[in-house]
Amino acid sequence: EEVVGARPPPAGLPDLQAAARLVADDLCLMEDRGGDWRLTALSLSAGTFFTAKEAIGLSLAELHGPVPGFDARFLSRVRRVFHGLRPGLVLERRNWTLAATGALFVPDPAPHRAQIPGIAPETAAERLFVRIERQTLRRLPLTGGAVFTIRIWRHSLAVALISEDLARLAGAVPQDEAFTAGLLHDIGKVVIVQAVGADWGKVRMQLESMTGDFLALEKDI
């Protein structure tokens, strides 16, 4: 498949590492080992509450051990999904959590969770972030393995909360719709990154140096 806006990875890289150079997602290779799916290789740069060293070799049950009730409620269902996944079919889901950091790599939740009780309500919008995981799952047709991808989206709650307040004051749109629109208002940047590739880095550098506004720079590219 053609990857828009991405540079080909250097020759000679292992397949998983080469694939990771083409996408913003973390890549996890799952393989059926004696009827149990295990994580056998991964490329990880934005782990949410885990590290590659901790996760490698673990089964589905072990990977989801921290999730309350996972074994009893979801494990058998998830195993059926992995066993029955057809080549060419891509499954997608999203989940979200609140975090007291905007960092992408958050291997240990404890320091950030410890901050939350001390955050005052009037500063919560600036200090809390919605951390969204977009996850996909697909079968590898040649080996029978499965690739599980994770892409992190994060954004301060400030935009969503301000949008909600404006909707309440204006009465023009439902507050919950305004909140969602504010939360996702930057989603178009994902398309821009895919379309312009390396030029996106130049845009970000100019924005961070305060030499231009986003709309003008977007029109330039």
C-alpha positions, 0 to 999 in steps of 0.5 A, spaced: 500 500 500 502 507 498 503 511 504 502 518 503 507 523 506 512 518 509 519 517 507 521 510 505 525 507 511 532 505 511 534 499 507 536 493 512 531 494 518 527 488 521 520 488 518 517 491 524 522 496 525 521 498 518 513 498 518 514 503 525 517 508 521 511 509 516 506 510 521 505 514 528 502 508 531 505 503 536 505 496 533 504 489 537 505 483 534 501 477 537 502 470 535 498 464 537 502 459 541 499 453 543 492 456 543 494 462 547 495 469 544 502 472 546 506 478 545 512 476 541 515 483 538 513 490 539 515 497 537 513 502 542 514 509 543 507 512 547 506 506 552 500 507 556 502 505 563 506 499 561 513 498 557 516 493 552 520 490 557 514 488 562 509 486 556 514 482 551 512 475 552 505 476 556 499 472 554 492 476 553 490 474 560 497 477 563 497 483 558 490 485 561 491 483 568 490 490 571 483 491 568 478 489 573 474 483 571 477 482 564 478 475 565 471 473 567 467 478 562 472 479 556 477 474 556 474 468 552 470 473 547 477 477 546 480 470 544 475 468 539 476 475 536 483 473 535 482 466 533 476 468 528 480 474 525 480 474 517 485 476 513 483 483 510 479 485 515 481 491 520 477 491 527 478 498 530 476 501 537 477 507 542 478 508 549 480 514 553 482 516 560 484 522 564 491 524 565 495 529 569 500 529 563 500 531 556 506 526 555 505 521 550 510 516 553 507 514 560 509 508 562 508 509 570 501 511 572 502 512 579 506 519 579 500 522 575 494 519 578 497 522 585 497 529 582 489 529 581 487 529 588 491 536 588 488 539 582 483 545 584 477 545 580 479 552 577 485 549 574 483 542 572 481 544 564 489 546 564 492 541 567 488 535 565 488 531 558 484 526 555 488 521 553 485 517 547 487 510 544 485 508 537 486 501 537 486 496 530 487 489 529 488 485 523 491 478 521 497 477 517 495 473 511 502 469 510 504 467 518 497 467 521 499 472 526 496 478 528 498 486 528 495 490 534 496 497 533 495 503 538 495 510 536 495 516 542 491 522 541 491 527 547 488 534 548 487 539 554 480 539 556 480 546 556 477 547 549 472 542 550 470 545 557 470 552 553 466 550 548 461 547 552 460 554 556 459 558 550 454 553 548 450 554 554 451 561 554 449 562 547 443 556 547 445 555 539 447 548 540 446 542 545 452 543 550 454 535 549 455 536 542 459 543 543 463 539 548 465 533 543 466 538 537 471 542 542 475 535 544 476 533 537 477 540 533 484 538 532 482 532 528 484 535 521 491 535 523 492 528 523 490 528 515 494 534 514 500 530 517 499 524 512 498 529 506 504 533 507 509 529 511 516 532 512 513 539 511 509 538 518 515 538 522 517 545 519 510 548 520 510 545 528 517 549 528 514 555 526 508 555 531 513 553 537 517 559 535 511 564 534 513 566 527 506 565 524 499 562 525 496 556 524 491 558 519 496 562 515 502 556 515 496 551 513 495 555 507 502 556 505 503 548 505 
